[in-house]
Amino acid sequence: MSRYYRYKLPSWCRKCIIVCERVTLPLLIFQLIRTLLFPTSLDVFLLGIFVGIFIAFYLEWI
């Protein structure tokens, strides 16, 4: 089984992944503050999704 290599992708796809990676942390922080101030089930769900995406980028799964 081959490992996922980001550099084998087309340049437009790499740029899209890099932009998503850079935007994830500010969105995560904003959603954390919003969840602490106005906790609803949707906010907690979105926070969980953002944490999962951030961990996936941090561990280089994506």
N, CA, C and O atoms as a Tripos MOL2 file, in Angstrom:
@<TRIPOS>MOLECULE
protein
  248   247    62     0     0
PROTEIN
NO_CHARGES

@<TRIPOS>ATOM
      1 N           0.8440   -1.1670    0.0000 N.3       1 MET1
      2 CA          0.0000    0.0000    0.0000 C.3       1 MET1
      3 C           0.8920    1.2340    0.0000 C.2       1 MET1
      4 O           1.8180    1.3400    0.8040 O.2       1 MET1
      5 N           0.6130    2.1530   -0.8920 N.am      2 SER2
      6 CA          1.4530    3.3450   -0.9860 C.3       2 SER2
      7 C           0.9530    4.4250   -0.0330 C.2       2 SER2
      8 O          -0.2330    4.5010    0.2910 O.2       2 SER2
      9 N           1.8760    5.2420    0.3980 N.am      3 ARG3
     10 CA          1.5580    6.3480    1.2870 C.3       3 ARG3
     11 C           1.0250    7.5180    0.4560 C.2       3 ARG3
     12 O           1.3950    7.6910   -0.7060 O.2       3 ARG3
     13 N           0.1700    8.2990    1.0580 N.am      4 TYR4
     14 CA         -0.4010    9.4590    0.3960 C.3       4 TYR4
     15 C           0.6550   10.5560    0.3130 C.2       4 TYR4
     16 O           1.1460   11.0280    1.3380 O.2       4 TYR4
     17 N           0.9980   10.9560   -0.8900 N.am      5 TYR5
     18 CA          1.9800   12.0080   -1.0840 C.3       5 TYR5
     19 C           1.2950   13.2520   -1.6230 C.2       5 TYR5
     20 O           0.6590   13.2210   -2.6770 O.2       5 TYR5
     21 N           1.4340   14.3440   -0.8860 N.am      6 ARG6
     22 CA          0.8110   15.6000   -1.2590 C.3       6 ARG6
     23 C           1.4240   16.1590   -2.5380 C.2       6 ARG6
     24 O           0.7460   16.8460   -3.3020 O.2       6 ARG6
     25 N           2.6890   15.8720   -2.7740 N.am      7 TYR7
     26 CA          3.3910   16.4710   -3.9120 C.3       7 TYR7
     27 C           3.1150   15.7690   -5.2310 C.2       7 TYR7
     28 O           3.5330   16.2580   -6.2800 O.2       7 TYR7
     29 N           2.4310   14.6520   -5.2070 N.am      8 LYS8
     30 CA          2.0400   13.9880   -6.4490 C.3       8 LYS8
     31 C           0.7540   14.5730   -7.0310 C.2       8 LYS8
     32 O           0.3880   14.2770   -8.1680 O.2       8 LYS8
     33 N           0.0810   15.3970   -6.2500 N.am      9 LEU9
     34 CA         -1.1780   15.9930   -6.6960 C.3       9 LEU9
     35 C          -0.9080   17.1570   -7.6430 C.2       9 LEU9
     36 O           0.1980   17.6960   -7.6600 O.2       9 LEU9
     37 N          -1.9020   17.5470   -8.4240 N.am     10 PRO10
     38 CA         -1.7460   18.7400   -9.2640 C.3      10 PRO10
     39 C          -1.5440   19.9840   -8.4010 C.2      10 PRO10
     40 O          -1.9160   20.0030   -7.2270 O.2      10 PRO10
     41 N          -0.9610   21.0040   -8.9850 N.am     11 SER11
     42 CA         -0.6140   22.1970   -8.2130 C.3      11 SER11
     43 C          -1.8490   22.8870   -7.6350 C.2      11 SER11
     44 O          -1.7870   23.4040   -6.5190 O.2      11 SER11
     45 N          -2.9620   22.9110   -8.3570 N.am     12 TRP12
     46 CA         -4.1590   23.5670   -7.8470 C.3      12 TRP12
     47 C          -4.7140   22.8250   -6.6370 C.2      12 TRP12
     48 O          -5.2600   23.4440   -5.7240 O.2      12 TRP12
     49 N          -4.5770   21.5150   -6.6270 N.am     13 CYS13
     50 CA         -5.0610   20.7240   -5.5040 C.3      13 CYS13
     51 C          -4.1630   20.9120   -4.2780 C.2      13 CYS13
     52 O          -4.6540   20.9860   -3.1520 O.2      13 CYS13
     53 N          -2.8530   20.9870   -4.4980 N.am     14 ARG14
     54 CA         -1.9190   21.2580   -3.3950 C.3      14 ARG14
     55 C          -2.1940   22.6100   -2.7710 C.2      14 ARG14
     56 O          -2.1820   22.7440   -1.5470 O.2      14 ARG14
     57 N          -2.4440   23.6220   -3.6030 N.am     15 LYS15
     58 CA         -2.7400   24.9560   -3.0800 C.3      15 LYS15
     59 C          -4.0260   24.9540   -2.2650 C.2      15 LYS15
     60 O          -4.1120   25.6300   -1.2400 O.2      15 LYS15
     61 N          -5.0060   24.2120   -2.7060 N.am     16 CYS16
     62 CA         -6.2660   24.1110   -1.9760 C.3      16 CYS16
     63 C          -6.0460   23.4640   -0.6100 C.2      16 CYS16
     64 O          -6.6050   23.9210    0.3860 O.2      16 CYS16
     65 N          -5.2480   22.4180   -0.5550 N.am     17 ILE17
     66 CA         -4.9480   21.7460    0.7070 C.3      17 ILE17
     67 C          -4.1700   22.6680    1.6350 C.2      17 ILE17
     68 O          -4.4290   22.6870    2.8390 O.2      17 ILE17
     69 N          -3.2250   23.4300    1.1020 N.am     18 ILE18
     70 CA         -2.4380   24.3490    1.9220 C.3      18 ILE18
     71 C          -3.3220   25.4570    2.4910 C.2      18 ILE18
     72 O          -3.1690   25.8350    3.6530 O.2      18 ILE18
     73 N          -4.2420   25.9770    1.6860 N.am     19 VAL19
     74 CA         -5.1550   27.0130    2.1750 C.3      19 VAL19
     75 C          -6.0540   26.4500    3.2740 C.2      19 VAL19
     76 O          -6.2620   27.1030    4.2960 O.2      19 VAL19
     77 N          -6.5810   25.2600    3.0770 N.am     20 CYS20
     78 CA         -7.4160   24.6350    4.1040 C.3      20 CYS20
     79 C          -6.6250   24.4060    5.3900 C.2      20 CYS20
     80 O          -7.1550   24.5790    6.4870 O.2      20 CYS20
     81 N          -5.3730   24.0210    5.2560 N.am     21 GLU21
     82 CA         -4.5310   23.7890    6.4220 C.3      21 GLU21
     83 C          -4.2890   25.0830    7.1980 C.2      21 GLU21
     84 O          -4.2850   25.0690    8.4290 O.2      21 GLU21
     85 N          -4.0900   26.1890    6.5050 N.am     22 ARG22
     86 CA         -3.8310   27.4780    7.1530 C.3      22 ARG22
     87 C          -5.0870   28.0570    7.8030 C.2      22 ARG22
     88 O          -4.9890   28.7530    8.8130 O.2      22 ARG22
     89 N          -6.2520   27.7830    7.2450 N.am     23 VAL23
     90 CA         -7.4980   28.3620    7.7410 C.3      23 VAL23
     91 C          -8.0620   27.5680    8.9230 C.2      23 VAL23
     92 O          -8.8840   28.0920    9.6750 O.2      23 VAL23
     93 N          -7.6430   26.3360    9.0950 N.am     24 THR24
     94 CA         -8.2180   25.4630   10.1040 C.3      24 THR24
     95 C          -8.0130   25.9830   11.5270 C.2      24 THR24
     96 O          -8.9600   25.9720   12.3130 O.2      24 THR24
     97 N          -6.8300   26.4290   11.8790 N.am     25 LEU25
     98 CA         -6.5660   26.8800   13.2550 C.3      25 LEU25
     99 C          -7.3800   28.1160   13.6370 C.2      25 LEU25
    100 O          -7.9720   28.1150   14.7160 O.2      25 LEU25
    101 N          -7.4490   29.1770   12.8130 N.am     26 PRO26
    102 CA         -8.3100   30.3060   13.1990 C.3      26 PRO26
    103 C          -9.7870   29.9290   13.3300 C.2      26 PRO26
    104 O         -10.4760   30.4250   14.2210 O.2      26 PRO26
    105 N         -10.2760   29.0520   12.4450 N.am     27 LEU27
    106 CA        -11.6570   28.5960   12.5630 C.3      27 LEU27
    107 C         -11.8710   27.7900   13.8400 C.2      27 LEU27
    108 O         -12.9110   27.9050   14.4880 O.2      27 LEU27
    109 N         -10.8900   26.9800   14.1920 N.am     28 LEU28
    110 CA        -10.9710   26.1860   15.4120 C.3      28 LEU28
    111 C         -11.0320   27.0850   16.6390 C.2      28 LEU28
    112 O         -11.8340   26.8420   17.5400 O.2      28 LEU28
    113 N         -10.2090   28.1050   16.6890 N.am     29 ILE29
    114 CA        -10.1940   29.0310   17.8230 C.3      29 ILE29
    115 C         -11.5090   29.8030   17.9000 C.2      29 ILE29
    116 O         -12.0690   29.9600   18.9860 O.2      29 ILE29
    117 N         -12.0050   30.2830   16.7710 N.am     30 PHE30
    118 CA        -13.2740   31.0000   16.7460 C.3      30 PHE30
    119 C         -14.4080   30.1060   17.2290 C.2      30 PHE30
    120 O         -15.2490   30.5400   18.0150 O.2      30 PHE30
    121 N         -14.4350   28.8660   16.7660 N.am     31 GLN31
    122 CA        -15.5040   27.9510   17.1440 C.3      31 GLN31
    123 C         -15.4030   27.5770   18.6140 C.2      31 GLN31
    124 O         -16.4290   27.3780   19.2640 O.2      31 GLN31
    125 N         -14.2020   27.4770   19.1530 N.am     32 LEU32
    126 CA        -14.0230   27.1900   20.5710 C.3      32 LEU32
    127 C         -14.5830   28.3340   21.4230 C.2      32 LEU32
    128 O         -15.2810   28.0900   22.4070 O.2      32 LEU32
    129 N         -14.2810   29.5670   21.0520 N.am     33 ILE33
    130 CA        -14.7990   30.7250   21.7890 C.3      33 ILE33
    131 C         -16.3190   30.7820   21.6830 C.2      33 ILE33
    132 O         -17.0080   31.0440   22.6690 O.2      33 ILE33
    133 N         -16.8330   30.5370   20.4910 N.am     34 ARG34
    134 CA        -18.2850   30.5560   20.3010 C.3      34 ARG34
    135 C         -18.9590   29.4580   21.1170 C.2      34 ARG34
    136 O         -20.0280   29.6810   21.6840 O.2      34 ARG34
    137 N         -18.3460   28.2730   21.1840 N.am     35 THR35
    138 CA        -18.9140   27.1740   21.9450 C.3      35 THR35
    139 C         -18.8840   27.4690   23.4430 C.2      35 THR35
    140 O         -19.8070   27.0920   24.1650 O.2      35 THR35
    141 N         -17.8370   28.1360   23.9160 N.am     36 LEU36
    142 CA        -17.7710   28.4770   25.3350 C.3      36 LEU36
    143 C         -18.8050   29.5380   25.7140 C.2      36 LEU36
    144 O         -19.3360   29.5160   26.8250 O.2      36 LEU36
    145 N         -19.0950   30.4710   24.7920 N.am     37 LEU37
    146 CA        -20.0520   31.5300   25.0920 C.3      37 LEU37
    147 C         -21.5060   31.1000   24.8810 C.2      37 LEU37
    148 O         -22.3650   31.3900   25.7130 O.2      37 LEU37
    149 N         -21.7770   30.4190   23.7860 N.am     38 PHE38
    150 CA        -23.1440   29.9980   23.4480 C.3      38 PHE38
    151 C         -23.1600   28.5040   23.1200 C.2      38 PHE38
    152 O         -23.2070   28.1370   21.9460 O.2      38 PHE38
    153 N         -23.1230   27.6480   24.1220 N.am     39 PRO39
    154 CA        -23.0320   26.2060   23.8330 C.3      39 PRO39
    155 C         -24.3500   25.6150   23.3320 C.2      39 PRO39
    156 O         -25.3150   25.4900   24.0870 O.2      39 PRO39
    157 N         -24.3740   25.2640   22.0820 N.am     40 THR40
    158 CA        -25.4930   24.5240   21.5110 C.3      40 THR40
    159 C         -24.9430   23.2240   20.9430 C.2      40 THR40
    160 O         -23.7300   23.0580   20.8110 O.2      40 THR40
    161 N         -25.8220   22.3240   20.6150 N.am     41 SER41
    162 CA        -25.3620   21.0390   20.0870 C.3      41 SER41
    163 C         -24.6780   21.2030   18.7290 C.2      41 SER41
    164 O         -23.7410   20.4690   18.4160 O.2      41 SER41
    165 N         -25.1380   22.1550   17.9260 N.am     42 LEU42
    166 CA        -24.5020   22.3980   16.6330 C.3      42 LEU42
    167 C         -23.0830   22.9240   16.8150 C.2      42 LEU42
    168 O         -22.1720   22.5160   16.0950 O.2      42 LEU42
    169 N         -22.8890   23.8330   17.7780 N.am     43 ASP43
    170 CA        -21.5480   24.3680   18.0310 C.3      43 ASP43
    171 C         -20.5910   23.2840   18.4980 C.2      43 ASP43
    172 O         -19.4370   23.2470   18.0700 O.2      43 ASP43
    173 N         -21.0550   22.4080   19.3660 N.am     44 VAL44
    174 CA        -20.2030   21.3170   19.8460 C.3      44 VAL44
    175 C         -19.8680   20.3640   18.7040 C.2      44 VAL44
    176 O         -18.7390   19.8840   18.6030 O.2      44 VAL44
    177 N         -20.8400   20.0930   17.8510 N.am     45 PHE45
    178 CA        -20.6120   19.2290   16.6940 C.3      45 PHE45
    179 C         -19.5930   19.8370   15.7330 C.2      45 PHE45
    180 O         -18.6880   19.1440   15.2680 O.2      45 PHE45
    181 N         -19.7360   21.1330   15.4340 N.am     46 LEU46
    182 CA        -18.7800   21.8090   14.5550 C.3      46 LEU46
    183 C         -17.3870   21.8540   15.1710 C.2      46 LEU46
    184 O         -16.3900   21.6850   14.4700 O.2      46 LEU46
    185 N         -17.3180   22.0820   16.4810 N.am     47 LEU47
    186 CA        -16.0270   22.0850   17.1590 C.3      47 LEU47
    187 C         -15.3530   20.7180   17.0410 C.2      47 LEU47
    188 O         -14.1450   20.6420   16.8200 O.2      47 LEU47
    189 N         -16.1130   19.6600   17.1850 N.am     48 GLY48
    190 CA        -15.5580   18.3150   17.0230 C.3      48 GLY48
    191 C         -15.0340   18.0680   15.6220 C.2      48 GLY48
    192 O         -13.9880   17.4440   15.4480 O.2      48 GLY48
    193 N         -15.7530   18.5510   14.6270 N.am     49 ILE49
    194 CA        -15.3030   18.3990   13.2380 C.3      49 ILE49
    195 C         -14.0080   19.1670   13.0080 C.2      49 ILE49
    196 O         -13.0730   18.6420   12.4030 O.2      49 ILE49
    197 N         -13.9450   20.4220   13.4930 N.am     50 PHE50
    198 CA        -12.7380   21.2310   13.3140 C.3      50 PHE50
    199 C         -11.5470   20.6410   14.0520 C.2      50 PHE50
    200 O         -10.4250   20.6850   13.5470 O.2      50 PHE50
    201 N         -11.7730   20.0900   15.2390 N.am     51 VAL51
    202 CA        -10.6770   19.4400   15.9680 C.3      51 VAL51
    203 C         -10.1770   18.2240   15.1950 C.2      51 VAL51
    204 O          -8.9700   17.9990   15.1040 O.2      51 VAL51
    205 N         -11.0890   17.4460   14.6420 N.am     52 GLY52
    206 CA        -10.6940   16.2820   13.8470 C.3      52 GLY52
    207 C          -9.9080   16.6630   12.6120 C.2      52 GLY52
    208 O          -8.9100   16.0180   12.2890 O.2      52 GLY52
    209 N         -10.3380   17.6970   11.9190 N.am     53 ILE53
    210 CA         -9.6220   18.1510   10.7280 C.3      53 ILE53
    211 C          -8.2500   18.6890   11.1040 C.2      53 ILE53
    212 O          -7.2650   18.4300   10.4130 O.2      53 ILE53
    213 N          -8.1860   19.4460   12.2110 N.am     54 PHE54
    214 CA         -6.9020   19.9920   12.6470 C.3      54 PHE54
    215 C          -5.9230   18.8730   13.0150 C.2      54 PHE54
    216 O          -4.7450   18.9440   12.6630 O.2      54 PHE54
    217 N          -6.3910   17.8600   13.7070 N.am     55 ILE55
    218 CA         -5.5260   16.7270   14.0690 C.3      55 ILE55
    219 C          -5.0800   15.9730   12.8210 C.2      55 ILE55
    220 O          -3.9370   15.5230   12.7440 O.2      55 ILE55
    221 N          -5.9720   15.8340   11.8470 N.am     56 ALA56
    222 CA         -5.6070   15.1510   10.6040 C.3      56 ALA56
    223 C          -4.5030   15.9040    9.8610 C.2      56 ALA56
    224 O          -3.5880   15.2840    9.3180 O.2      56 ALA56
    225 N          -4.5850   17.2360    9.8330 N.am     57 PHE57
    226 CA         -3.5220   18.0120    9.2000 C.3      57 PHE57
    227 C          -2.2370   17.9620   10.0220 C.2      57 PHE57
    228 O          -1.1450   17.8710    9.4620 O.2      57 PHE57
    229 N          -2.3640   18.0210   11.3470 N.am     58 TYR58
    230 CA         -1.1840   18.0230   12.2120 C.3      58 TYR58
    231 C          -0.4110   16.7030   12.1130 C.2      58 TYR58
    232 O           0.8200   16.7050   12.0910 O.2      58 TYR58
    233 N          -1.1190   15.5930   12.0540 N.am     59 LEU59
    234 CA         -0.4740   14.2890   11.9340 C.3      59 LEU59
    235 C          -0.1840   13.9010   10.4980 C.2      59 LEU59
    236 O           0.2740   12.7920   10.2230 O.2      59 LEU59
    237 N          -0.4520   14.8200    9.5850 N.am     60 GLU60
    238 CA         -0.2010   14.6550    8.1400 C.3      60 GLU60
    239 C          -0.9510   13.4540    7.5450 C.2      60 GLU60
    240 O          -0.4180   12.7390    6.6970 O.2      60 GLU60
    241 N          -2.1780   13.2460    7.9960 N.am     61 TRP61
    242 CA         -3.0230   12.2490    7.3860 C.3      61 TRP61
    243 C          -3.6150   12.8010    6.0990 C.2      61 TRP61
    244 O          -3.9700   12.0450    5.1950 O.2      61 TRP61
    245 N          -3.7200   14.1170    6.0200 N.am     62 ILE62
    246 CA         -4.2410   14.7850    4.8160 C.3      62 ILE62
    247 C          -3.0990   15.5750    4.2080 C.2      62 ILE62
    248 O          -3.2800   16.2290    3.1810 O.2      62 ILE62
@<TRIPOS>BOND
     1     1     2 1
     2     2     3 1
     3     3     4 2
     4     3     5 am
     5     5     6 1
     6     6     7 1
     7     7     8 2
     8     7     9 am
     9     9    10 1
    10    10    11 1
    11    11    12 2
    12    11    13 am
    13    13    14 1
    14    14    15 1
    15    15    16 2
    16    15    17 am
    17    17    18 1
    18    18    19 1
    19    19    20 2
    20    19    21 am
    21    21    22 1
    22    22    23 1
    23    23    24 2
    24    23    25 am
    25    25    26 1
    26    26    27 1
    27    27    28 2
    28    27    29 am
    29    29    30 1
    30    30    31 1
    31    31    32 2
    32    31    33 am
    33    33    34 1
    34    34    35 1
    35    35    36 2
    36    35    37 am
    37    37    38 1
    38    38    39 1
    39    39    40 2
    40    39    41 am
    41    41    42 1
    42    42    43 1
    43    43    44 2
    44    43    45 am
    45    45    46 1
    46    46    47 1
    47    47    48 2
    48    47    49 am
    49    49    50 1
    50    50    51 1
    51    51    52 2
    52    51    53 am
    53    53    54 1
    54    54    55 1
    55    55    56 2
    56    55    57 am
    57    57    58 1
    58    58    59 1
    59    59    60 2
    60    59    61 am
    61    61    62 1
    62    62    63 1
    63    63    64 2
    64    63    65 am
    65    65    66 1
    66    66    67 1
    67    67    68 2
    68    67    69 am
    69    69    70 1
    70    70    71 1
    71    71    72 2
    72    71    73 am
    73    73    74 1
    74    74    75 1
    75    75    76 2
    76    75    77 am
    77    77    78 1
    78    78    79 1
    79    79    80 2
    80    79    81 am
    81    81    82 1
    82    82    83 1
    83    83    84 2
    84    83    85 am
    85    85    86 1
    86    86    87 1
    87    87    88 2
    88    87    89 am
    89    89    90 1
    90    90    91 1
    91    91    92 2
    92    91    93 am
    93    93    94 1
    94    94    95 1
    95    95    96 2
    96    95    97 am
    97    97    98 1
    98    98    99 1
    99    99   100 2
   100    99   101 am
   101   101   102 1
   102   102   103 1
   103   103   104 2
   104   103   105 am
   105   105   106 1
   106   106   107 1
   107   107   108 2
   108   107   109 am
   109   109   110 1
   110   110   111 1
   111   111   112 2
   112   111   113 am
   113   113   114 1
   114   114   115 1
   115   115   116 2
   116   115   117 am
   117   117   118 1
   118   118   119 1
   119   119   120 2
   120   119   121 am
   121   121   122 1
   122   122   123 1
   123   123   124 2
   124   123   125 am
   125   125   126 1
   126   126   127 1
   127   127   128 2
   128   127   129 am
   129   129   130 1
   130   130   131 1
   131   131   132 2
   132   131   133 am
   133   133   134 1
   134   134   135 1
   135   135   136 2
   136   135   137 am
   137   137   138 1
   138   138   139 1
   139   139   140 2
   140   139   141 am
   141   141   142 1
   142   142   143 1
   143   143   144 2
   144   143   145 am
   145   145   146 1
   146   146   147 1
   147   147   148 2
   148   147   149 am
   149   149   150 1
   150   150   151 1
   151   151   152 2
   152   151   153 am
   153   153   154 1
   154   154   155 1
   155   155   156 2
   156   155   157 am
   157   157   158 1
   158   158   159 1
   159   159   160 2
   160   159   161 am
   161   161   162 1
   162   162   163 1
   163   163   164 2
   164   163   165 am
   165   165   166 1
   166   166   167 1
   167   167   168 2
   168   167   169 am
   169   169   170 1
   170   170   171 1
   171   171   172 2
   172   171   173 am
   173   173   174 1
   174   174   175 1
   175   175   176 2
   176   175   177 am
   177   177   178 1
   178   178   179 1
   179   179   180 2
   180   179   181 am
   181   181   182 1
   182   182   183 1
   183   183   184 2
   184   183   185 am
   185   185   186 1
   186   186   187 1
   187   187   188 2
   188   187   189 am
   189   189   190 1
   190   190   191 1
   191   191   192 2
   192   191   193 am
   193   193   194 1
   194   194   195 1
   195   195   196 2
   196   195   197 am
   197   197   198 1
   198   198   199 1
   199   199   200 2
   200   199   201 am
   201   201   202 1
   202   202   203 1
   203   203   204 2
   204   203   205 am
   205   205   206 1
   206   206   207 1
   207   207   208 2
   208   207   209 am
   209   209   210 1
   210   210   211 1
   211   211   212 2
   212   211   213 am
   213   213   214 1
   214   214   215 1
   215   215   216 2
   216   215   217 am
   217   217   218 1
   218   218   219 1
   219   219   220 2
   220   219   221 am
   221   221   222 1
   222   222   223 1
   223   223   224 2
   224   223   225 am
   225   225   226 1
   226   226   227 1
   227   227   228 2
   228   227   229 am
   229   229   230 1
   230   230   231 1
   231   231   232 2
   232   231   233 am
   233   233   234 1
   234   234   235 1
   235   235   236 2
   236   235   237 am
   237   237   238 1
   238   238   239 1
   239   239   240 2
   240   239   241 am
   241   241   242 1
   242   242   243 1
   243   243   244 2
   244   243   245 am
   245   245   246 1
   246   246   247 1
   247   247   248 2
@<TRIPOS>SUBSTRUCTURE
     1 MET1         2 RESIDUE 1 A MET
     2 SER2         6 RESIDUE 1 A SER
     3 ARG3        10 RESIDUE 1 A ARG
     4 TYR4        14 RESIDUE 1 A TYR
     5 TYR5        18 RESIDUE 1 A TYR
     6 ARG6        22 RESIDUE 1 A ARG
     7 TYR7        26 RESIDUE 1 A TYR
     8 LYS8        30 RESIDUE 1 A LYS
     9 LEU9        34 RESIDUE 1 A LEU
    10 PRO10       38 RESIDUE 1 A PRO
    11 SER11       42 RESIDUE 1 A SER
    12 TRP12       46 RESIDUE 1 A TRP
    13 CYS13       50 RESIDUE 1 A CYS
    14 ARG14       54 RESIDUE 1 A ARG
    15 LYS15       58 RESIDUE 1 A LYS
    16 CYS16       62 RESIDUE 1 A CYS
    17 ILE17       66 RESIDUE 1 A ILE
    18 ILE18       70 RESIDUE 1 A ILE
    19 VAL19       74 RESIDUE 1 A VAL
    20 CYS20       78 RESIDUE 1 A CYS
    21 GLU21       82 RESIDUE 1 A GLU
    22 ARG22       86 RESIDUE 1 A ARG
    23 VAL23       90 RESIDUE 1 A VAL
    24 THR24       94 RESIDUE 1 A THR
    25 LEU25       98 RESIDUE 1 A LEU
    26 PRO26      102 RESIDUE 1 A PRO
    27 LEU27      106 RESIDUE 1 A LEU
    28 LEU28      110 RESIDUE 1 A LEU
    29 ILE29      114 RESIDUE 1 A ILE
    30 PHE30      118 RESIDUE 1 A PHE
    31 GLN31      122 RESIDUE 1 A GLN
    32 LEU32      126 RESIDUE 1 A LEU
    33 ILE33      130 RESIDUE 1 A ILE
    34 ARG34      134 RESIDUE 1 A ARG
    35 THR35      138 RESIDUE 1 A THR
    36 LEU36      142 RESIDUE 1 A LEU
    37 LEU37      146 RESIDUE 1 A LEU
    38 PHE38      150 RESIDUE 1 A PHE
    39 PRO39      154 RESIDUE 1 A PRO
    40 THR40      158 RESIDUE 1 A THR
    41 SER41      162 RESIDUE 1 A SER
    42 LEU42      166 RESIDUE 1 A LEU
    43 ASP43      170 RESIDUE 1 A ASP
    44 VAL44      174 RESIDUE 1 A VAL
    45 PHE45      178 RESIDUE 1 A PHE
    46 LEU46      182 RESIDUE 1 A LEU
    47 LEU47      186 RESIDUE 1 A LEU
    48 GLY48      190 RESIDUE 1 A GLY
    49 ILE49      194 RESIDUE 1 A ILE
    50 PHE50      198 RESIDUE 1 A PHE
    51 VAL51      202 RESIDUE 1 A VAL
    52 GLY52      206 RESIDUE 1 A GLY
    53 ILE53      210 RESIDUE 1 A ILE
    54 PHE54      214 RESIDUE 1 A PHE
    55 ILE55      218 RESIDUE 1 A ILE
    56 ALA56      222 RESIDUE 1 A ALA
    57 PHE57      226 RESIDUE 1 A PHE
    58 TYR58      230 RESIDUE 1 A TYR
    59 LEU59      234 RESIDUE 1 A LEU
    60 GLU60      238 RESIDUE 1 A GLU
    61 TRP61      242 RESIDUE 1 A TRP
    62 ILE62      246 RESIDUE 1 A ILE
